Amino acid sequence: MAKKLVIVESPAKAKTIEKFLGRDFEVRASMGHIIDLPKKGLGVNTRKDFAPKYEVIEKKDKLIDELKAASKRADEVYLAPDPDREGEFIAWSLKNILELQNPRRAVFNEITKRAVQEAIRKPRQINEDLFNAQQARRVLDRLVGYKISPLLWRRIQSGTSAGRVQSVALRVICDREAEVRAFVPEEYWSIIATLSKQKQKERFEATLISRLKDVDALNSEDASADGEEPAATETNGSNGAKSARPNKGRIKISSKEEADAILQDLQGASYNVLKYDEREQRRQPPLPYTTSTMQQDASLRLYFKPKKTMSLAQQLYEGMELGERGHQGLITYMRTDSTRISNEAQEMVKAHIAQSFGDPYVGQGRVGKSKATTQDAHEAIRPTDVSLTPQIVKSHLSADQFKLYNLIWRRFVASFMTAAIFDTVRADIVAKQYVFRATGSNLKFQGFYAVWSREEDEKLLPVMKLNESLNCHGLKPEQHFTQPPPRFSEASLIKELEELGIGRPSTYVPIISTIQDRGYVDQEQRRFVPTWLGETINEVMNKHFPNIVDTGFTADMERKLDDVEDGKRSWIEFLSTFYGDFKSTMEKAEAEMNRVQKPLEETDEVCPDCGRNLVIRTGRFGRFISCSGFPECSYRRSVVNKTGALCPQCGGDLVERKTRQKKRLFYGCGNYPTCNFAIWERPVPELCPNCGGLMVVPKGSQEPVCYNEVIAVQRGAEEKPLQDGTATPARASRKKTAATAEKATTTRRTTRKKAAEPAKNGTEKKAAVKKTTKRATSSTRTTKTPARRATTAVKAASTAGRQTKATK
């Protein structure tokens, strides 16, 4: 019988921790939360200090009884949910529901033997301030959502909702969309000269930057902007439009006529070196990952959605089976906004770098500046043991788990390596009254780039002397247009929310999931575009609830919640201050908000049932086509977006579709269910120049390739879409396909045997043939890939027809 009981959140974590603690401990899982606010109703008494009415979550009664029994058998009970606000809430709810008298709170940032045993040796009491901060957030979000959402249901559309943070995220996306629409592109030109040293074949390019009389002003402007290069990062500049270079002294060519005039002026010009600078430049390593930066990098480098990234990180945190090493957590806690690293981890990583790369590669480690919104409750995300390199654990991880662990490991090691050193060269070349500039760089010492990938190409320049004459091999004018600020991707939206102080590490994924699931935004080329419904919700919220969608107000609410966590503010006083103004705003909105009429888009088609015109309407699940005579005529069908490509199996149109559960975009034949062809890759109308087959754009690429090449490389690499809106896991496909094939073979043999048996009369004979044909057809429908399902179905129908003839 166990003397001590430890309760964690997940079974996987329980299994790992039980091995660390030994026989004297029993470890059980609460399976996440055990109580919550009710699904129906507000569940908060606004007249009595905002007292929440918690209910046991459905189907958790049996689990609670088991935990109660286990706690009564134990001498001591340790509550060990995750080390954050939500984990503290779970610990508090376990204490109250299980009626524990004096439970210990065990907190660990990583699931390793040392960390777990240390947490058990030094437990603490449940932190009431941390619990109150989570309770205040939950009650606040319930007040906003359950008060505003019913009003939006009545005035706009059923199924809509508003949220304290999701509505702000929607506003950020809609504001950016307004900037994109209002943007007026401006034309500008550049002129590039192809040059070389005299009597040398190597050529390089230089760009026209200034007139000779303005070059001093330009150089002084550049000198003020120069300095040590920033730390390496993949997310800089991804939130908005690229900042313009200083205009002082820089030449501006606004039209083709101006460009032609300069080209005419440069005819016969001689090119001489005006200035030649060589300097050493350092690029600092990146900081270790926070939740936000990990989600951004996983999106940009691995094409992982934030939800997938956090799911994989949870698995790595809870632990994996590593063969002889046993079950071990691979990374530290993955919900953090800090870049802090413990002294012990710093010593370990520096020793690993010195052993693997040498002492010159060992850096001091960069310390990130703490923002006002940084809680700094946990370390940065890092490997629990830096000696477990990605290659060592690769065989024990899935492909996606390995990709994420590899990214986290390399980022952590790189952050404690020395800066990369470049030899940079800049040459200014004068031709008549114009100045061209050529730049180049050479990696002198790779530093942290020994483990962190570098994507920029090196441009080498020859050594030149002042006043040296150069040969010009041609001038190339190029037309450009200024670009609007880019729409937000998942990565850049997370970065924007973090910079605005909106949300916390645990909320980024729910925010992005909610605005997509509600149909407020669509994704085009991995960028968010607001739908009509999203823009309508945003417009109404801006008009009637300006504080709720104000970024400054929302960030201030987050800071006040942090004050509650630190014990500086009462959670009841915090909610009272908010609710007074909110209640008045709500009453005013109830009186003034008008009903919004959904737009109808006319089409050129007529209804096949009644002959009236068909229109496009917007409903709870998106846009659809219906009869303009509704409700007299109930004809309707879904909106089909054609890709212009044709199905390689039947020649039908390939159209956009979405899976049922995750609403993931895929492309299927428009002749479904007759044809079941479906793929993830976006098809293009052009045919393959080699084989005349289908061309598609693979994930992470911009250029179309032949679909046959994609099949050869990616077959079985991921789940395949099915036309019924589901997806079958690729890993199970081999076993399933083999089992299905065996079952189909057995069925066919049985069918032939039964068909060969003489029937008692004609009626029974027909029934037997019909029944066996149906079985044969259904058994072949369970094949794996969409491309092969239709072929198999045709073969089954043909076989069934032959069997029917033979029986007759």
N, C-alpha and C positions, 0 to 999 in steps of 0.2 A: 504494500500500500504506500502510495506516494505521500511524503510528509509536507511537500511544498508544491503549490500550484502556480503556474505561470499562464496567463491568458494573453494571447497576441491576436492579431487581426486575421491573418490568412493561414490556411493549413500548410502551405509550402514553408512559410516561416516557422511554424510550429515544429515541423519535422526537423528543420535544421537546428533550431535552438535546443531541442530535446537531446540531440547528440552532444551538444556542447556542455550541458548541465549535468548529465549523468542520471543514475538510478533514483536519486533522492528527489527528483523533480518530475512532475507531470505537466506537459505543455499542451494546452488546448487553444482552439481558435474561435473567436467570436463571429467570424465571417463578416467583418465590417461592422457597421452600425447595428444596434439592436433596438433602438427607439428613434422616433422621428416625429415631426409635426404631422397631423393627420392629412391624408390625401385630399379629403373633401373638407371644405370649411377653412376659416382663417386659422383657427387653432391657437390664437393669441388673445388674451384678455386685455384689451387696450385701456380698460377702466381700472385695472388692478395691477399696476406696475408692470404691464406687458408680460404677465405670467404666461409662459407657454404651456400648452396642453400636449404633452408627449404621449405617444401611443407605441406599443410594441409592434415592430414591423411584422407584416404578415408572414406566416410560416416560420417565425423565429421562436415560438412557444416551446417546442420540443427541445431546441438547442439551449434555451434558457434553463429549462428543467435539468438538463444534463450538466450544465455549468454550476447550477446551484448544488446539485448532489456532489460534484467534484470538490467544490469549495468547502462543503461541510466536512468532507473527509480530510482536508488539508489542514496542517497546523498554521501555515502562512500562505497568503495569496499575493502574488505579484501581478500587477496590471502593466502590460508592456505593449500597448498599441504604438503607432508611429509617433515620432517626437515633434508634433506640430499641434496647432489649435484643434484640428479635427480629431487627432489622436487623444488629446486631453478630454475632449467631449465624450469619446467612446469610453475612456477610463472612468469618467464620472458616472456615465450611465450604467456601466457594469457594477460599480460600487453600489448604486441605489437599487437597481433591479435585482441584483443577487443578494442584497441586504448584507453586504460585507461590513464588518465593524472597523477594522483597521488595515485596509489593504496597502501594500507598498507600491509605489509607482517606479517602474524600472524604465530607464530611457537609454537607448543606444543609437548612435548615428550610423553604425555599420554592423552587419551581421557576421561578425567573426568571433572566434572563441574568446579572445582576449577582451573584446568590447562587451560581449554579452555577460561574461563572468564579472567584469568590473561593474556593470550596471546592477547586477544582482547583489554585489557586495556593498554598493553605495546607493540604495534606493532613496526616494524622496516621497513627500506627500503629494497628493493631487493639487496642481496649481489652479486655484480658484480663478485667478485673473485670466489665465490662459483659457480656461473653460468659459468664463463670462464673455471674453472677446468672440469666441466661436458662437456662443448662444446669441449675442447681440447681432452678429452678422446674419445668422440664420433667421432671427425674428425680423430684422430690418428688410432682408430680401423677401420674406413672406409678406410683410406689410405692403411693400411696393408692388410685388407681383400679383397678389390676390386682391388688391384694391383697384389697380389700373386695368389688369387683363380683362375682367368681365365687362368693363366699359368699352374696351376695344372690340370685344366680341359683338356687342350690341351695335356699335357705330360703324365698324369696318367689316369684319369677317370673323366667323366662328373659328376657334382654334388659334387665334393670334394671342400674343402675350407681350408683356413688357417686363423688363428686369432692371435692377439698379445698375448693373454693369453691362449687360448685353445691349441695352438701349444706347449706352455711350459708345460701345464698339460699333454699333450700326451707324450712329451719327458720324463717327470718324470715317467710315467707308463712304457714306453718302456725301460728306463734305469733300472728300477727295474726288468723287465722281463729278460733283459740281465744278471743281477746278478743271477737270479733264474736258468737260463739255464747254466751259467758258474759254478755254485756251485757244488763242489764235496763233498759229505757227508763223514764224518769221523766216524768211529766206536769208541764207548767208552762204558765202563761198570760201573755199580754201584753195591755195595754190601750193603744190608740192614740187620741189625740184629734185631730180635724180642726179647726184654728183659723184665724183670720184677724184682721187688724187691723180696728178698727171703721171702718165705711163704706168698706171695700175688698173687692174681689171675689177677689183672689189668696188662695188657701188653702195651708196647709202642715200637716204632721203632726208631732206630738210624742208621745213614748212615755213611759209611766209608769215612773219609775226608782227612786223612793225616797219615804219619808215625810219630812215636813218636819223632824222631830226628828233624822233620821239623815243629812240631806243634807250636813252639814259633814264627817262621817266619809267619805262617798262622794267628796266633792270632794278631800279630802286624799289619798285612795287613788288617784284619777284623776291628781292632780298628780304623784305619784311615778312614774306610768306614762307621763306625757306626755313630750314632747321632740320632737326633729326626727324626721320620718317616715323609715322605713327606705328603702333603695334599692329602686327599682322592680324587681319580679321576678314571674314567673308561677308559681313553684313553692313559694312560702312556704306552710307549713301543709298541704302535700299528703301528708305522711307519716303523720300520725296524727290523732286527734280534735282538734277545735278547742279551744284552751285557753279555759277558762271565764273570764269577766270577774271582777274582784275582788268577793267577796261582801259585804265590809264596807260596811254602809250601804245596800246594794241591796235593793229589795223583792223578795220571792219569793212568787209566787202559784201554789199547788200544785194547785188544783182549781177546778171551775166554781163551786162554792159560794162560795169566797173571792173569785173575780172578780165574781160577782153582788153580793156584799156591798159591794165597793168601788164598783161602778156605782151601787148604791142610795145609798151615802154621798155620791157626787158629784152627785146630782141637785140642780139649782138652784145649783150652785157657780159662783162668779165666778172667772175666770182672769186672773191678773196676772203681769207679768214680774218674776221674782225676781232674775235675773242675766242679763247680756248681755255676752258677750266677743267681741271681734274681735281676731284675731291673724294674723300672717304665718307661713306654714309652708313649709318647703322639702322637696322630695323629690329625693333624690340619684339620679343615673343608674345603670344596672346596670353590672356589670363585663363585660369582654369574655368571650367564650365559652371554657370549657374543654370537653373531650370530654363530660364528664358534663352540664354545663348545656346544651350544644348538643343533646344527645340528649333531654333533658327538654323543652326549648322546642320542638323539632321535633315531639315527640309531642303536646304540648299545643296548639300553634298550627297545625301542619300535618297532624296525625294520621299522621305517619310512624313506622313501627316503627324501633327503634334500628339494626337491621341495614340497613334501607333508607337511613337517615340516613348511616351510615358508608360505605355503597357510593357514594352520591352525593357525599359529601365527598371520597372517594378520587379520583373522577373530576375534581372541581374542583381538587384538589391537583395531580394529574398533568398537567392542562392541557387547554385547549380551543382549537380553531381559531377565531380572532377576525378573520377576513377579512384586511384590510390589516395589522393588527397582528401577524399570524402566530399560531403556537401558543404559548400562555402559560398557566402555572399561575395560577389565580385566587385560591387561598387558601393559607395557610401549613399546616404539618403538623397533621393533625387528631387526633393522639393526644397529648394534653397535659393536665396537671393544674395548669398555671400560668396566672395572669392577667397575667403580665409582658408588656410591649410594648417593643420596641427604641426607642432614642432617635430613630433616623431615621424610623421609622413614626409616632412621636408628632408630629414636626415636620410630616410630610406631612398627617396627618389634621387637625391644628389649622389649617394653611394652607387646607385644603379647606373646613373649617367657616367660617372667616372670610370666604372668598370667596363661599360659597353662602348663608350665613345672616347674616353680620355678626359683628363682634368681641364683642358682648355674649353670643353663644352659645358662645364658645370657653372650655372648661373646662380644668382642670389634669389631669384623668384620675384615676380612683380606683385605689388600690393595695389589692388584697385581702390579707387576713391569711393567711400561709402556715400550713398545718396541719402537724402532725408527719409526716403521710404524704405530703406534697407533695414530688415529686422535683424540680420546677422545671427540667427538662432542656430544655424548649422554650418558645417564646413562646406566648401565648394564640392561639386561632384567629382569624385576621383576614384581610382581603383583602390580596393581595400589592401591589396598587396601588389606593389609595382613589379615584383619579380614574376608575377603571373602575366607574362607577355601575351599578346593576342595569339601568337602562333602556338603557345603552350596549351591554351584553352580552346582553340579552334575546333578540335575534334569533338568537344563536349557541348558545343553550342549550335543552335540553328543558324542558317545563313544570315538572317536579319539580326539575331542576337550578337553574332560575331561582328557585323558591320558597326553596330552601335558601340559595343565594347572597344573595338579597335579605335573608333573615333575618340571616346572618352580617355582611353589609355594614352594615346598619342598626344592629345591636347594637354593632359596633365604633365607628361614628361617634357613636352616642349616648353611649358610655362616655367620650368626650372632650368632651362638651358640658356646659354649666352646668346647675345644678339647676333643676327646675321650681318656681315660686313660686305658692302658693295664698293667697288671703284666706279664712280659715276663720271661721265664726261659730257660736257655741253659745249657745243661750238656754234658761234654766231658768224654767219657768212653774209657779206655785203655784196650787193649787185646793184650798181647805180645808186638810186635813192632808197632801196629796199633792203631789209635785213631778214634773212632766213635763219632758222635754228634747227640744229640736229642734236639729238641726245642719245646716249648709250650708257649701258651699265654692264658690269661684269661682277659676278658673285665671287668675292675674294675669300670669304670664310663662311661656310654654310650655317654654323651655329645651330639654332633650333630647327632649321630646315632639314637637318639630318633625319628628323622624324615627322615633320609637318610638311605636307605637300605644298609646292609653290607652282602656281599656274602661269604666271607671267613669263613671257619669252625675253631672253636677253638680246639686246641690240648693241652690237659692238661697233665702235667707230675707230677709224685709223688714227694714228698719232699725227697731229697737225701742228704747224708753226704759224705764228702771227704773220699776216700779210701773204701767206702762201696762196698761190693761184690754184684753182680747182677747175676741173672740166665739168661742164653741164651737159647731160645727155637727154634732157627734155624737161618740160614744164607741164604739169597735169592739173587742170582746174577741176574742182569737185563741188557740186551743188549739195547743200544741206538745208535742213529745216529744223528749227528749234522744236524740242519735244515736250509734251505736257508732263507733269509729274506722274510717275507710274502708279497704276492702281495697286492696292495692297495685295501682297501674297500672304499666306499664313505666317511666314517668317517675319515679314516686315510689319504686319499688324501686331504681332506679339511684341516686337521691338518698340513700336509706337506706343502701345498700351503701357509698357514698362517705363518708357521715358516720361509719359504723362502721369505716372503714379497711379494708374488704374488697374485694379485687380492685384493678385498676389500669385506666387508660383503655382499654387494648387488650383487657380481659377482660370488660367489661360485656355486650357483644353475645353472645359465646359462652355466658356464664352463662344469660342469658335464653332463648337458643335451645335450650340443652340441656334445661332443665327442662320446656320445652314439647314438644320432640321426644320426650322419654322418656315423656310422658303423665303427668307428676307434677302438672301444673296445667292447668286450663282457663281460658279467658277469658270472663267474663260482663260485658257492658256495659263492656268494655275493662279489667276488673279481674281479678286472679288469684284463682282459687278452687282449692285443692288437691283432687286426686282421691283416691279410696280408696287407690290405689297410692302416691301422693305422701305421704299421711298415714302409711301403713304404713311406707314407707321412712324417713320422719322419726322415727317412734316407735322403730324398730329402731336407727337411728343414735344417737339420744339415749340409748338404754339401753346399747348395747355400745361405742359410739365417742364418748363425750361430748366429748372434746377436739376431735375433727375438726369437730364442728358447733357448737363454742363460738365465739361471735363475737369475744370477747376473745383467745382463743388464735389464731384465724385472722388477726386484725389484727396480732398480735405476730409471726406468721410472715412477714407482708408487710414489717414493719419490719426483720426480720432479713435478708430478701432485699435490702432497700435497703442494709443494712450490707455485704452481699457486693458489691453494685455499687460502693459507695464504697471498697472495699478494706479495710474495718475487720474483716472476718470471713472465714475460709476457708470455701469452699462445701462442702468435704468434712467439716469439723468441724460445720458447720450441719446437714448431712444425718445425720451420726452421732448427734448429740444427739437429733434427732427420731426416728430409726429405732429406737433402743434401746427407748424406751417404746412406740412403735407396735407393734413385734414382739410384746411381751408382751400388749398389748391384743388383738392379732389372734389369738393363741393362745387366749386366754380366750374370745373371741367364738366361735371355732370349736367350742369345747366346750359353750358354754352357749346359743347361739342356737337356738331351736326353729323348726320349719317353720311358716310362716303359712298358714292355710287361706283360700283366696279366698272371699269371701262370695257366697252365692247368693240372689238376689231372686226370690221367687215371683211368678208372673203368673197372670192368670185364663184364659189361653189354653191350649189343648191342642195337642199335637203333631199335625200333619196326617199324619204317617207312621205313628205307633204309638199315638196317643191318650193318652200320658202328659202330665203338666203341663209347660209350658215355663217355664224359669227364665232369669234374667239373670246371666251370668257376666262376670268381668273377665279379659281376656287381655292379651297383649303389646301389641295395637293398640287397647286400650280395651274398652268394654262391648259385649256381643253377647248375642243370645237363642239358646238351644239347648235340646235335649230333656233332661229330668231323667234319662232313661234312658241317657245317654251312659256308656260307649262302645258299648252294644248298639245304640243309635239315634244316627245321626250328623247328624240334622237341625240346622241352625243358620241364622241370618240376623242381619243387623245391627240395632242399635237405631235406631228412627226417632223423631225428635222432631218432632211436628207443631206448626205455627205457628198453626193455627186458620184460616188464610186458604186460599182456593181458587184453583186454577190458572185464569187467565183464558182459557186455550186449550181445556182439556178438562174443567174442573170438578173435577179431582182435588185431593187435599190437597197443600199446599206444605209440604215438610219440610226440616229442616236437613241439609246435606251438607258435606263438606270436600274440597278439592282434594288430589290425590295427593302432589305434591311439597312444597308449602309448608304443607299442612294449613290452608288458609285457608277460613273459613266462608262458605258461600253457600247459597242456597235454591232447591230444584228441585222439580219435580212428582213426586209419589209414584208416578205411572203410568209412569215411565221403564222401558224404552226406548220405549214407545208414544208418550209425549209428552216432548219435550226442553226444555221451558220451564225457564229457570234465570236467577237474578238475584243480584247482590251485596246489594242493599238488603233489610233485614228487613221482611217483609210483616206486616200486622196484619189481624185478622178483620174490622174495620169496612170497609164499602164507601164509595167516594167519593160524597159527597152530591150532586155535580153530574152525574156521568156513570154512577154505579153500578159503576165499575170498581175495580180493585185499588188498595189504599192501601199505601204503604211508608214506612219511616223511613230517609231518606238518611243517609249517613255524616256525622258531625259535627252531627247534628240530633237533637232529642228529639220533635218533632212530626211525625206522619204526613202525607204529601202524596199526591196522585194519581200513580200510576205513569206515566201518560201525560205528566205534566209533567216527571218525571225523565228519561224517554226524550228529550224535546225538548231538555233542557238538556245531558245527559251523553252522548248517543249518540256513540260513538267516542272518548270522553275517556279510557277505560282499558280494559284487557283484560276480556273477558267470560267468565263461567264456563260450562263445558260439563258436561253431566250425567255424562260419563265420568270426571270428576275432573280434567280438564286445563283450561287457559285459553289462549285465542288472543289474541296481542297486538293491541290495537286499531289501532295505527299501521299495521300491515301489512294491516289489514282491507280498506282501499279497493283496494289493488293486488290482494290475494288474491281479493276478491269479484269484481273485474272479470275477472281471469284465470279464475276458476272459472266465472263466467257465460259467458265466451267458450267455455271448454272444454265446458260443458254444452250450449251451443247446437250446437257442432260434433258432439257425441255424438248429440244428438237427430236432427240431419239424417242422420247416418250410419245411425242406427237405422231411421228411416223408409225410407231408400233400401234397406237390406237387407231390411226387412220387406216392401217392395213387390216384391222379386225373387222369381220362382217357385222353389220348392224342388223337388228331384229326387223326393223321396217324402215321405210324411207324417211319418216319424220325424225326418228332417233338418229339416223345417219346424218341428216342435215344439221341437227342440233350438235352432234359430236364434232362434226367438221367445223362448225361455227365457233364452238367452245375452244377447241384446240388451236384454231387459227388466232383467236383472240389472245390465248396464253402465249403463243409463239411471238406474236407482235409485241405484247407488253414486256416480255422478258428481254427483248433486244433493245428496249428503250433506255435501259440503264447504262449504256456505254458512256465513256468518259467525256471526250472533247466534243464541243458543239459541231465542229466540222465533220466528225465521223458519225454523229448521231443520225443525221438525215440519211447518209449512205446506208447505215445499218438498218434503218427503218424501211428503206426501199428494198433491200435484200430480203428482209423478213416478209414484206408484203408479197414479193415475188415467190419466195419459198412457200408461203401459205397458199398462193394461187395454184402452184404445182401440186401441192398436197390435196387441194380440193378436187382438182381434175382427176388425180389418181384414185381418190376415194369414190368419186362418181363412176 
